[in-house]
Amino acid sequence: MRILQAHNLYQQAGGEDAVVANEAKLLTDHGQEVRLWSVDNAAITGPWAKLRTAWQVPYSHAARWRVAAAIADFAPDVVHVHNFFPLITPSVYDACRDAGVPVVQTLHNYRTICAGALLLRNGRPCEDCIGGSPYQGALHGCYRDSRLGSLAVARMIARHREQGTWRTKVDRFIALTQFAKAKFGEAGFPADKIAVKPNFVEDTGPQEAETERNGALFVGRLSPEKGIGTLLTAWRDLDVQLRIAGDGPLLTAVRRTASPNVVPLGKLPPEAVNQEMTRAAFLVMPSDWYEGLPVTLVEAFCRGLPVIASRLGAMAEIVEDRVTGLHFAPGDAHDLAAKARWAADHPKEMRRMGANARRAYEAKYTPEVNFQQLVVIYEAAVQERATS
């Protein structure tokens, strides 16, 4: 099968970019022919370019022509769209329909129903635009605290909701979790076209039995929606070491205000993160937003590392309480501290949860399982286009 990936690269490489690369390698390793067609947000320079991009967010004819040219050159069996925001735009779907090529869209975040993409406002989950006007996002400046930028995204959401784009122009969607599928269904996406396929990571092997694990670990971007405030507050009086691997806008604040038992490590290369996961007794994921499907969580399961996570969204779905980790009330530092203390005091139970996490990885998150899921989704998209 020939797969054309369409992806709008971010100015700062993130998890979605990694997923695109991982899936390309996975498909190629299994004998599929893959080509990436991408654009880069780094091209948006200067005020006029930014203004033009904002105006074209709902639809770019130039991007449609460029996608059409890429399809004509590669002749794919399916086009797999990852991120289309802001330069590719939903015009990519019309280029695919013109060529008679089925299209698959991965819903990495909530951008198609929420201007801020996170279903988060003022530090708490917000679902106002799921059933209401997306222009509420413009009123609140949900996209980068900019009302003008939020208006551009809201126009895109409103236009394609009204035109039925999500119902008629995409053959198959990929949601990362059942939770996400349910939210998109509530927003009017056709549930029968949404397949659930999680992210995956290469198998680095489980934790060796004789290796002692100690302390807690956080891995991720140091930004407000990740629950960093809750994390630091919870650790004020804990005598359990917490190692924080990651960079972001709150790194300076973390270094300045963290208690003596908190060790900020900054951004680490993948091999160093893997070593941290090998030595830690549990991972902490205190996010205030629903999350998509963090690769960090899958990496933890791969390493047999149990997770203490917010009882919220995808995290509550993936981390099974008392089976592969522990839940705590979102934003509740006292509850998080209590769960972390319990975890430190019950190493045997945490090792059992870690073994369960490893089994969950083997059942759901390996490359082989993911490849089989992708093939089924592509074949369903091809069949959908052939009969439509």
Secondary structure, DSSP 8 states (H G I E B T S, - for coil): -EEEEEEEE-SS--HHHHHHHHHHHHHHHTT-EEEEEEEEGGG--SHHHHHHHHHHSS--HHHHHHHHHHHHHH--SEEEE---TTTT-THHHHHHHHHT--EEEEE-SSTTT-TTSSSEETTEE--HHHHS-TTHHHHHTTTTT-HHHHHHHHHHHHHHHHHTHHHHS-SEEEESSHHHHHHHHHTT--GGGEEE------------TTS---SEEEES--SGGGTHHHHHHHTSS--S-EEEE--STTHHHHHHH--TTEEEEES--HHHHHHHHHH-SEEEE--SS--S--HHHHHHHHTT--EEEESSHHHHHHS-BTTTEEEE-TT-HHHHHHHHHHHHH-HHHHHHHHHHHHHHHHHHSSHHHHHHHHHHHHHHHHHHHHH-
